[in-house]
Amino acid sequence: MFESITNSLEAVLGKFRGKGRLTEGNIKDGLHEVRLALLEADVNYKVVKNFIKQVTERSVGEEVIKSVAPGQQVVKIVHDELIKLMGESDTSIPFKEGGQTVVMLVGLQGSGKTTTAGKLARLMLSKGKKPLLAAADIQRPAAVEQLKTLGRQLDIQVYFEKDLPPIKICSEAIKYAKENGHDVVILDTAGRLHIDNELMLELREIKDTLTPDQIYFVCDAMTGQDAVNSAREFDEQLGFDGVILSKLDGDTRGGAALSIRAVTGKPIKFVGIGEKLDRLEEFHPDRMASRILGMGDVVSLVERAQQAIDFEEAQNLSRKIQSDTLSLEDFLMQLQQIKKMGPIKEIMGMIPGLGNKMDGLNFDEKQLEKVEAIIKSMTIQERLIPDMINGSRRQRVAKGSGTTVQDVNQLLKQFKSMKKLMKHFKGNEKGLKKKGMFPGGMPFGKGMIR
């Protein structure tokens, strides 16, 4: 995400870092380029103007110009102001004690509202809640069926009554939730291709009659300033408590994320970063600012690892690496856990200093699927003892996985090379530790593997 703005800002801020001495003149010249980069990223003009003003005022002071590393100081100021621009982190959902917490989702048609309803329900489920989805979007064909499909995937109930108006569906859903022990009700309301009076009257009726505890505006991050303009109008006519940015993984510019808080004054609560139902993350401005400036996001990376990787299995894997007994079965398990963390390119982008070095590199996720298919086509015995896979077995594995014998050969060769490398690394571990080159452990799951 945000590739274009990240590349532009890294290029500009790199010039600051390269200067041994900064003057008021070259600071203003550099910030002019920052201004252009933000405008190209579709950030709101007034937001850019105010942002550059704040950064300039802080950057041209004596404290920066006369500091030991003035370039780094300017980068820090830009980072701090980006965090201010996106607002303080506010991912809280005020749940009712002993009652039903009603969350109402609003937004334009095509913003990803129904999918977001499913993602939010899954998030509630992970927090120990028992959510109920209410299908109140009767305007868009197939919206109800889409929500029902999501409900089946998540094993979450979806409330819908045919021939009832949206306000009645929502009120009956809350009543049903009370009677059946659901403590959270998520209302998936109707959208339009553009804001109109009919839509707003329908939403205001639901809001005024049912007084939902939270109203979230769902907007497509890829629409840039259009998303910001829609958010402003929804807030003026309806009012909402927070924003959920959908499709952030497809947004290379970042205009919506950088503008929407400043324009509406409402916090970004969550961001959708993929199509799968587990791809809804809490929004943290400090982490996002680091990603935008190419500094990575180690905290989010570790959190994803904790969620996706089983700590006991990771410890067991570490022991097998130490004893040189790693098998293809272990490799398959590790591969499946890494896939749960998200796309490889996205994971690599969270590693500090690596994001800007991946331009032009294509990470073909299908290659991982191919490797997984090959290993799954082997018997358990073959996975445990790869050396037993002779020519005829390789032909069988290739046929069973829909690949070629060459693909099977390549995987076995690479696995053998990887084991040799691990063995060599293990042999040099003590020497590396003495030289201070070996970190002693890597973050994995809930602790450290040593």
Disulfide bonds with the S-S distance in Angstrom:
none
